[in-house]
């Protein structure tokens, strides 16, 4: 395998360009899975690469790179996006002779216009649950994480993931006795914790499936898309006022275009669910 960091012509990498080709890594043979993800990890650092879904919303910035590739004879085999940096990165896996090449582009932004969440009308279990093993007519278990499971029937699809925490989420039963500033701080602390839990559930549930929703994986992280569905300060305040911890916290809840309710829940102690309820 040979690493090539490309020096771009000024006409290509002008500052105002919507994308910038920043490097490539090629291999004389097809990448093995371990080598491919080692390269992605070395470029992306601690960030998470998210697979682009051909059936999902198309960010103009992403399609500025992909349109020429999709129209060429040398079509991309897979595409990933990494958003956890100042400027997002896009990586395309392309054929190159008898081998392959990973080409990296820097995007100015991920710029899809926010749209309501929608489930794809045709769900192929072999595509959606590509990373799962079917253990019964209605149950699936993740190939690498046996504590990540899915049960599905005509009424719902339920994802569950269990990873107990050493220290359960503390519940403040004295919330009403606090000052306004202390209450605000408590809510902010819970919100930060739930944002972490939400990201964990996205990686476990959304990013382990394909062609389930119209949002690309990175759209779930963007406030322009998710803000109205996330648990609010008023909801947290109402929970604290009761003085008794709930069995679970609904962190994200929205009604999809087709009438399905999509909810992310956690018990605050390492048990997580994504439940899709059909109308």
C-alpha positions as CSV (number, residue, x, y, z in Angstrom):
1,X,0.0,0.0,0.0
2,X,1.3,3.4,-0.9
3,X,0.2,6.7,0.7
4,X,0.0,9.7,-1.6
5,X,-0.8,13.2,-0.2
6,X,-1.6,15.2,-3.3
7,X,-0.3,18.7,-4.0
8,X,-3.2,20.4,-5.7
9,X,-3.0,23.0,-8.4
10,X,-4.0,26.5,-7.4
11,X,-6.9,26.4,-9.7
12,X,-8.3,23.4,-7.8
13,X,-7.6,24.3,-4.2
14,X,-8.5,28.0,-4.1
15,X,-9.9,29.0,-0.8
16,X,-13.4,29.6,-2.0
17,X,-13.8,26.1,-3.5
18,X,-16.7,24.2,-2.0
19,X,-14.5,21.1,-1.7
20,X,-10.7,20.4,-1.6
21,X,-9.0,17.2,-2.5
22,X,-6.6,16.7,0.4
23,X,-5.0,13.3,-0.1
24,X,-5.2,9.7,-1.2
25,X,-4.1,6.2,0.0
26,X,-3.8,3.5,-2.6
27,X,-3.3,-0.2,-2.5
28,X,-2.1,-2.6,-5.3
29,X,-4.7,-5.1,-4.2
30,X,-8.1,-4.6,-2.6
31,X,-8.0,-3.3,0.9
32,X,-8.5,-5.8,3.7
33,X,-11.1,-4.7,6.2
34,X,-8.5,-4.2,8.9
35,X,-6.2,-2.2,6.7
36,X,-9.1,0.0,5.3
37,X,-10.3,1.0,8.7
38,X,-6.8,1.5,10.0
39,X,-6.3,4.1,7.3
40,X,-9.7,5.7,8.1
41,X,-8.8,5.8,11.8
42,X,-5.3,7.3,11.1
43,X,-6.9,10.1,9.1
44,X,-10.0,10.7,11.2
45,X,-8.4,10.5,14.6
46,X,-10.9,10.1,17.4
47,X,-13.8,11.0,15.1
48,X,-16.4,8.5,13.7
49,X,-16.7,7.8,10.0
50,X,-20.3,7.5,8.9
51,X,-21.3,5.6,5.8
52,X,-23.1,7.6,3.1
53,X,-26.5,6.1,2.2
54,X,-27.4,6.4,-1.5
55,X,-31.1,6.4,-0.5
56,X,-30.7,9.2,2.0
57,X,-30.9,13.0,1.8
58,X,-28.1,14.4,-0.5
59,X,-26.1,17.3,0.9
60,X,-25.1,19.6,-2.0
61,X,-21.5,19.7,-0.7
62,X,-21.3,15.9,-0.7
63,X,-22.9,15.6,-4.2
64,X,-20.4,18.1,-5.5
65,X,-17.8,15.4,-5.0
66,X,-20.0,12.3,-5.7
67,X,-21.9,13.4,-8.8
68,X,-18.8,13.1,-11.1
69,X,-17.9,9.8,-9.5
70,X,-21.4,8.4,-9.9
71,X,-21.5,9.4,-13.5
72,X,-18.1,8.0,-14.4
73,X,-17.1,4.4,-15.2
74,X,-14.9,4.3,-12.2
75,X,-17.8,4.5,-9.6
76,X,-17.1,4.7,-5.9
77,X,-17.6,1.4,-4.0
78,X,-18.2,3.1,-0.6
79,X,-18.4,6.6,0.8
80,X,-17.9,7.9,4.3
81,X,-18.2,11.3,6.0
82,X,-16.6,12.5,9.2
83,X,-18.1,15.6,10.8
84,X,-16.3,15.8,14.1
85,X,-13.8,18.5,13.0
86,X,-13.8,22.1,11.9
87,X,-14.4,21.2,8.3
88,X,-16.0,17.8,7.4
89,X,-14.1,15.1,5.5
90,X,-15.4,12.9,2.8
91,X,-13.7,9.6,1.8
92,X,-14.5,7.7,-1.3
93,X,-13.3,4.1,-2.0
94,X,-12.5,3.7,-5.7
95,X,-11.2,1.0,-8.0
96,X,-7.7,1.5,-9.2
97,X,-6.4,-1.1,-11.6
98,X,-6.2,-4.4,-9.7
99,X,-6.4,-2.5,-6.4
100,X,-8.2,0.3,-4.8
101,X,-7.6,3.9,-3.7
102,X,-9.1,5.9,-0.8
103,X,-9.5,9.5,-1.8
104,X,-10.1,12.2,0.8
105,X,-11.9,15.5,0.3
106,X,-12.4,18.4,2.7
107,X,-15.9,20.0,2.6
108,X,-16.9,23.5,3.5
109,X,-19.9,22.2,5.4
110,X,-22.6,19.6,5.5
111,X,-25.4,21.6,3.9
112,X,-28.6,19.6,3.4
113,X,-31.7,21.5,4.1
114,X,-33.5,20.1,7.2
115,X,-36.5,17.9,6.4
116,X,-38.8,15.8,8.6
117,X,-37.7,12.3,9.4
118,X,-39.0,9.7,7.1
119,X,-38.7,5.9,7.0
120,X,-37.9,4.4,3.7
121,X,-41.0,2.8,2.2
122,X,-39.3,-0.4,1.1
123,X,-37.2,-2.0,3.9
124,X,-35.0,-5.0,2.8
125,X,-33.8,-6.8,6.0
126,X,-30.7,-8.0,4.1
127,X,-29.8,-4.4,3.5
128,X,-31.1,-2.7,6.7
129,X,-29.7,-5.4,9.0
130,X,-26.5,-6.1,7.0
131,X,-24.4,-6.1,10.1
132,X,-26.8,-8.4,12.1
133,X,-27.4,-12.1,12.3
134,X,-31.0,-13.3,12.1
135,X,-31.7,-15.6,15.0
136,X,-35.5,-16.0,14.6
137,X,-38.3,-14.8,12.4
138,X,-38.4,-11.5,14.2
139,X,-35.1,-11.2,16.0
140,X,-31.6,-10.0,15.0
141,X,-28.3,-9.9,16.9
142,X,-25.4,-7.7,15.9
143,X,-22.5,-9.6,14.4
144,X,-19.8,-8.0,16.6
145,X,-21.8,-6.8,19.6
146,X,-24.2,-9.6,20.9
147,X,-25.7,-7.1,23.4
148,X,-27.1,-5.1,20.5
149,X,-30.3,-6.7,19.4
150,X,-33.4,-5.9,17.3
151,X,-36.9,-7.3,17.4
152,X,-39.3,-6.5,14.6
153,X,-43.0,-7.2,13.8
154,X,-45.8,-5.3,12.0
155,X,-46.4,-3.1,15.0
156,X,-42.8,-1.9,15.9
157,X,-39.1,-2.2,15.4
158,X,-37.2,-2.2,18.7
159,X,-33.5,-1.9,19.1
160,X,-31.9,-2.5,22.5
161,X,-28.3,-2.2,23.7
162,X,-27.1,-3.0,27.2
163,X,-23.8,-1.8,28.6
164,X,-24.3,-1.2,32.4
165,X,-22.5,1.8,33.9
166,X,-20.3,1.5,36.9
167,X,-22.0,4.6,38.3
168,X,-25.7,5.0,37.6
169,X,-27.1,8.4,36.7
170,X,-27.8,10.4,39.9
171,X,-31.3,11.7,40.4
172,X,-31.7,14.9,42.3
173,X,-34.7,14.5,44.5
174,X,-34.1,17.9,46.1
175,X,-34.4,19.8,42.9
176,X,-37.2,22.0,44.1
177,X,-35.1,23.3,47.0
178,X,-32.4,24.6,44.7
179,X,-32.0,28.2,43.6
180,X,-32.8,29.2,40.0
181,X,-29.1,29.2,39.1
182,X,-28.6,25.7,40.7
183,X,-31.6,24.4,38.9
184,X,-30.2,25.7,35.6
185,X,-26.9,24.1,36.3
186,X,-28.5,20.8,37.1
187,X,-30.5,20.8,33.9
188,X,-27.3,21.7,31.9
189,X,-25.5,18.8,33.5
190,X,-28.2,16.3,32.6
191,X,-28.4,17.7,29.1
192,X,-24.7,17.2,28.6
193,X,-25.0,13.6,29.8
194,X,-28.0,12.9,27.6
195,X,-26.2,14.3,24.5
196,X,-23.4,11.8,25.2
197,X,-26.1,9.0,25.6
198,X,-27.8,10.1,22.4
199,X,-24.5,9.9,20.4
200,X,-23.9,6.4,21.8
201,X,-27.4,5.3,20.7
202,X,-26.9,6.8,17.2
203,X,-23.7,4.8,16.8
204,X,-25.4,1.6,18.1
205,X,-28.7,1.9,16.3
206,X,-28.7,4.3,13.4
207,X,-25.1,3.7,12.2
208,X,-25.4,-0.1,12.4
209,X,-28.2,-0.1,9.9
210,X,-28.6,0.9,6.2
211,X,-31.5,2.5,4.3
212,X,-33.8,2.7,7.3
213,X,-34.4,6.5,7.3
214,X,-34.0,9.4,4.9
215,X,-31.6,11.3,7.2
216,X,-27.9,10.5,6.7
217,X,-26.1,9.4,9.9
218,X,-24.6,12.9,10.4
219,X,-27.9,14.7,10.2
220,X,-29.0,13.1,13.4
221,X,-26.3,15.0,15.2
222,X,-27.2,18.4,13.7
223,X,-29.4,20.8,15.7
224,X,-31.1,22.0,12.5
225,X,-32.5,18.5,12.2
226,X,-32.9,17.2,15.7
227,X,-33.6,20.3,18.0
228,X,-37.4,20.0,18.0
229,X,-37.2,16.3,18.9
230,X,-34.7,16.4,21.8
231,X,-35.8,16.4,25.4
232,X,-36.4,20.0,26.5
233,X,-35.5,21.9,29.6
234,X,-39.2,22.1,30.5
235,X,-39.5,18.3,30.2
236,X,-36.5,17.8,32.5
237,X,-37.8,20.3,35.0
238,X,-41.2,18.4,35.1
239,X,-39.3,15.1,35.7
240,X,-37.3,16.7,38.6
241,X,-40.3,18.3,40.2
242,X,-41.9,14.8,40.6
243,X,-39.0,13.9,43.0
244,X,-39.0,10.3,41.8
245,X,-36.7,9.0,39.0
246,X,-38.5,7.7,36.0
247,X,-38.0,4.1,34.7
248,X,-36.5,5.6,31.5
249,X,-35.8,9.0,30.0
250,X,-37.0,9.7,26.4
251,X,-34.2,11.7,25.0
252,X,-35.4,12.0,21.4
253,X,-39.0,11.7,20.1
254,X,-40.5,12.6,16.8
255,X,-43.3,11.6,14.5
256,X,-42.0,10.5,11.1
257,X,-43.7,11.5,7.8
258,X,-45.4,8.2,7.6
259,X,-47.0,8.5,11.0
260,X,-44.4,6.3,12.9
261,X,-43.2,7.4,16.3
262,X,-39.4,7.2,16.6
263,X,-38.0,7.3,20.2
264,X,-34.6,7.0,21.9
265,X,-34.7,6.0,25.5
266,X,-32.2,5.3,28.3
267,X,-32.6,4.3,31.9
268,X,-29.5,6.3,32.9
269,X,-27.6,3.1,33.8
270,X,-26.4,1.6,30.5
271,X,-29.7,0.3,28.9
272,X,-30.7,2.0,25.7
273,X,-33.6,1.6,23.2
274,X,-34.7,2.9,19.9
275,X,-38.3,2.1,19.3
276,X,-40.1,2.7,16.0
277,X,-43.9,2.3,16.4
278,X,-46.1,1.9,13.4
279,X,-49.4,3.9,13.2
